[in-house]
Amino acid sequence: MPQNILLIDDDPFDARTVTDALVGTSDVDFNVEWVTSCAEGLQRLAEATQRPRRADGIAAVLVDLSLPDSRGIETFDRLFSAAAHIPILVLSALQDEAIGKLAVRRGAHDYLLKTRLYGYLLPKALRSMVERAAHVEALFEEKELAQTMLNSIGDAVLSTDERGTVTYLNKVAAAMTGWSCAEATGQRFEQVFRIIDATTRAPVPNAMAQAIRKNETVRLTPNCVLIRRDGVETAIEDSAAPIHDRRGLVTGAVMVFRDVSAARALSLRTSHMAQHDGLTDLPSKATFNDRLTQAIALARRRGQQLAVLFLDLDRFKPINDSLGHAVGDRLLQCVAERLRACVRSSDTVSRQGGDEFVILLSEVSHPRDAALIADTIRLSLAAPYPLELHGVKVTASIGIATYPDDGTDGETLTKNADAAMYLAKHSGRNRHSFFEQPMNAHALESRSVGPMQRGPAEIHVVDGTPLRAAVLPGGHDAIVIGLA
């Protein structure tokens, strides 16, 4: 059956806007009845009050308080006195917003600025108002009828009197709180409905008490958790609204709440996936860069050192090509697990892509600490792998750059650690190398190998061993050609 909405507004443009927004909505069929004066509105409400169950009854009132025969809060008071049990939504011009707020304090369901009557906002607000009015009206019916209606909905419903004593729970609320209606009735609201902030674990203000005190709808603060009687926790969302008797006086409050654990878990999972590598579940490159920037700022303030390790698996491509990508992916996951186990919880391991990993050691006393961890990593990666990777052997080349000696920003440190890793790889693999300032920049920046033409030889020190490297023309990698 269509919901009859009484619109009291003398502006034809506003009437057309409201009608267009409400008529033909997909989930609720609204029928808009338009009158242009307060007197006409009062007459129509009187008819609806005398015959409340007829099909031509009024479900809700939309009213502009500035009418030809009545203006301001007086308009609302006259309408509210005529039919306090019918919910009223005030349509307010921006300059009259204060009057709209005053009307809410006096019993209006809500107010809505005329500039926001477009799209789904008005139908949503009106639908919420009508549904809440239906819940409240059900509490005035016989107990059996109220229980039948409220137990048939999917949301939890809980009501209290004006003193904050529980008067009713539907079946969903009983299941979520752990209290039956008989047990909860007469108990203090705070005893039955225990909620805390999921992050701080601090108690959340009593929304029911606020709804009664303010005589307005109050929404629960975000990120709340309901603690069931047996200690089980459930993420919830809710709103509390005052209950009025037929004279408009506040006699208590009703709360409608629902379990949002699945939705909240999905949101957290989506956020986690955006910040982590899909294969290894390590922090993403962007997350690593953020943490590195923060660690550098902290090290700068404290006058401390940190280190960045750039790791590349040796000869990973032949494994991936010969045994298949499924084996290669499983190997990368095992490597990620071992890398996490080799560092502290305050450090960060990230997959940069392919078989490359980068590690932030957020605090080192001396560069040799980074070298010890690099060697620990190499030994860990060289150990046998699970049965599905039987026969697979992996080594790693690791480059090390330290703050502040090898760079004072994240990009420079990562690039220099990458350069040191390539020197370790060209020096024989399965080793670590520190970044050295005399390293030829052109030889270490590029990862492509050009024509095999030697340039002038340079001397580099790797793990204390002087090596002679030929620099390829055009800025290509240096190739170690023997001891210096």
VENJOKA-V762064 format. One record per run of one state. SS is the DSSP state (H for helix, E for strand, C for the rest). FROM is the first residue (numbers start at 1). LEN is the number of residues. If there is no record, write none. Layout:
# VENJOKA-V762064
ss=<SS;SS>
from=<FROM;FROM>
len=<LEN;LEN>
This chain:
# VENJOKA-V762064
ss=<C;E;C;H;C;E;C;H;C;E;C;E;C;E;C;H;C;E;C;H;C;E;H;C;H;C;H;C;E;C;E;C;H;C;H;C;E;H;C;E;C;E;C;H;C;E;C;E;C;E;C;E;C;H;E;C;E;C;H;C;E;C;H;C;H;C;E;C;E;C;H;C;H;C;E;C;H;C;E;C;H;C;E;C;E;C;E;C>
from=<1;3;9;12;23;30;36;38;51;60;65;66;68;70;72;73;83;87;93;94;106;110;114;117;119;139;143;151;156;162;165;170;171;178;181;185;188;189;193;194;198;203;204;207;215;218;220;224;228;233;245;250;260;261;276;277;283;284;285;303;305;314;316;324;325;343;348;354;356;365;367;383;387;390;396;404;410;427;432;435;441;446;454;463;465;473;478;484>
len=<2;6;3;11;7;6;2;13;9;5;1;2;2;2;1;10;4;6;1;12;4;4;3;2;20;4;8;5;6;3;5;1;7;3;4;3;1;4;1;4;5;1;3;8;3;2;4;4;5;12;5;10;1;15;1;6;1;1;18;2;9;2;8;1;18;5;6;2;9;2;16;4;3;6;8;6;17;5;3;6;5;8;9;2;8;5;6;1>
